[in-house]
Amino acid sequence: MNNIWAITKLNLRNIKPAYLVTGILMGIMVVQILVPAVAYLGFHAAWAQNGTRVFDANTGTWVTSTSSYSISLSWFTWLVVWLAAVWIAGRNYGCILHLGGKRRSFMFGSLVTYVLLAAVTSLVVTIFYYAVDRPLNNLAVLGGFIAPPDVFGWAAHGPVLVFVEQFAVLLLLAAVMHTFKASLLHRYGWAVVGVAVALIAVFSSITPLRHVEGRFFKALLFGGNPALQVVFCLVLAVVVYALSKPILDRTPV
């Protein structure tokens, strides 16, 4: 257990590129939001009767928009989970084994890492959604902000289930990225990518299969039954993550 926790801490300390990229993109987004806000306050722009006044950077003027929407910062916090999974499977794996870590300990330690990252990210997004996104949407000063709880319908279930459902989805995404990156360490990994793209193309082009694909993603992301969605995501995450073990066992370090 101590070895697993040591690997978890090592992983969390050695995913700086994931933290850095996420921070930079969030910083850029903050600037894009604050510039119009500061301009609005500085120029005392008036409210439009039938829409929201937004600043057009191309013309340098305020224009009326009835459907001004921006991507919430919440989406960018998801990046840290995805990028961490790629970095851990692609780089930390070899480093940890060279330091004397065991493959089994790496698998469990990395799983604990993903659980922690998914939980913290889900908590941050949930708090940000209820403390920032929704109040700003109600005020409509800066237009609307599109956040994950609204897109996937989790907000209808309340804040606790927003956290739980989002956590399950993020953990599944981490498992998928981890196994995907592990497969790319071998030549057949690109073949797997080709097969996956081909399957998506086939399912998307044939009407009956497209309906099956739609029901699959609806149950996975947009499920009206939160308990079913959470269980589905967690079971799928365990299965996908387990697939990475035989792949990594055959990966030279």
N, C-alpha and C positions, 0 to 999 in steps of 0.2 A: 504493500500500500504506500509506503514511504517513497518507493521508487517511482510509482505511478504519479504521486503528487509532485515529485521532483521534476519529472518530465513535463507535467502540466505547467509548472512555473517556468521551466526552460522555454516551452513553446510560447507562453505569454510574453516573455521577455525578448523573444527573437522573431517577432513578426512586425518589426518596425516599419518595413515597407507598406504593410497593410494599414497601419496607423497613419503613416505619412500621406499616402495617396488619398485616404478617406478625409484626412484633415484639410488637405489642399483643395479638394473638390468642394468640401463644405464651406471653406473660406471663400472660394469663388462665388458660390451660391449666395452666401451672406452679403457679399458686395453687390451682387445683382439685385438683391432685395432692398438693401439700404440706400443705394444711390437714388432710385425713384422716391423712396420715403423722405430722404433729406431734401430732394428737389421739391417735393410736394410741400414740405414745411417752409422751405426757403422762399418759394414763389407764391405761397398762399393760394394755391390752385383751388378753384371753386368746384363744388360737387355738381355733377350733371344730374338732371332730373330723372333720366331713364337709364343711367348706367354709372360706372365708376370711372373717375378720372385717372388715367395712367400716363406716365411720362414716356414719350416716344424718343428714344435716343437717336434715331436716324434724322428726325426733323428738329429735335430740340424743343418740342412743344408738348403741351398736354392734350391728349385726345380722349374722347369718350369711348368706353368699351363696356358692353353689356356682358361680356364673357371673357374677362381677363383672369386667367388661371396660371399659377406657377407650380412647379414641382416642389413639394415640401422637402425640407432638409431631412426628414425622416428616411427618405429613400437612400440618401447617401450614407447613413449610418449602417445600412445593410451591407455596404461594400466591405466593411472590416471583417465580417464573417466569411464572405466569399473569398476575399483575398488571403485571409489567414489560412483557410483550408488549402488553397493552392500552394502557399509558401511552406506550410507544415509538411505536406505530402511530397513536395518537390525538393525542398532543401533541408528542413529540420530533420527529416527521417535519416538521411545519411549522416548528418552531424551527430545526432544522438547515438546512433549505432557505433560511430567511431569513438565516442566517449565511453563506450562500454554498456550502453543501454540495450535492453533486450527487445526483440520485435513485439512480443506480447505486451510488455510494459508500454512500448510506444503506442500500440493500438488503444489500450485503455487510457493512457495519459492524454492522448490526442482527443479521444472521445470526451473526457472530462473538460478539456480545453474548449471544445465546440459547445458543450452544454453551458459552460460559464459565459462564453461570448454570446451565444444565442439568448441566454437569460438576461444579461446586462443590456444588450442591444434592444431586446423587446421591451424591457422596462423603460429605457431612455426614450424610445419612440412613443410608448404609451403615455408617459408623462408629458412629453413635448406636444403630442397630439391634443391632449385635453387642456394643457396650460397655454399653448401658443396657437396651434393651427385652428382649432375650433373658435376661440375668441376672435382671432383675426378674420376668419371667414364670416362671423356674425357681424363684425364691424364693417367689413368690406372696404376698408381703407386702402389696402394694397391688392384688391381683387381677391380671388380664391386660391387656396392652396390644396393641391391634390395629395392626399396622404394615404398610406396603405390601408388603414382601417376603413376608410370610405370606399376605396377602390374594390376591396375584397368583401365588403359588407360586414366586417367584424364589429364595427361601431354599434350596430343594432343589438349586439349581445351584451354591451356594458364593458367597462374598463378592465375588469378581471379577465373576462374571456378574450378581450383584445390582446392582453398580454399572453395568455396561454396559447391561443391560436397562432399568434405571430411567432411565439417561441417554437412551436412545433414546425412551422414552415421554415424558419431560419435554420433549425437543426437539420431538417431534410436537405436544404440547399447546401449546407456545409458538408453533409455526407456525400452528396452528389459531386460537388467540386473536388472533394478529397479523393474519391474513387476515380473520377475522371482524370485528375492530374496524375494519379498513380499509374493509370493505364497508359498515359502518354510517355511514361518512362520506358516503355517497350514499343517495338515497331508495330505490334498489332493494335496499339492504342489508336492510331490513326484509322485503322480499318474499322474499329468500333465506332469512331466518329462518323465515318462514311455510312455505316449501317444505320446508325441513329438518325442521320439526316434523311436517308432513303425512307426509313419507316415513317418519319414525320411527313415527308412528301406524299407517301402513299395514303396515309390516314387522312391527310388534309384534302386530297383530291377525290376521294371516293365518298359519296354522301353517307352511306351507312357507317363506314369507318370514321368519318368525320364526327358523326353523332356520338360514337363511342368515345372518341378522343375528347369531345366537348364535355361529356359526362364525367370522364376521368378527371379533367382539370377542374371541373366544377366541384367535385367531391374533395379534391385536393386543396383548393384555394378558396372557393366561393361557397363551401358547404353550408346549407341552411341549418344543419345539425352540427353544432360545435363539437360535441363529444365524438361523433363519428369522424369528423375531419381531423381532430387531434390524434385519435387512435390510428387512423389511416396514415397520417404523416409520420408518426413515431415508428410504426411498424415498418413502413417503407424505408425510413431513415436507417433503421437497424439492418435491414436486408441489404441495402445499397452499401452501407459502411462495411458490412461483413465481407462483401465481395472484394474489398481492397486488400484484405489480409493475404489471400493466396497470391495476389499480384505483387504485393510488397515483399512477400517471402521469397519470390523469385527475382527480385530486383537486386543487382549487385551494388555494393557500396564501396 
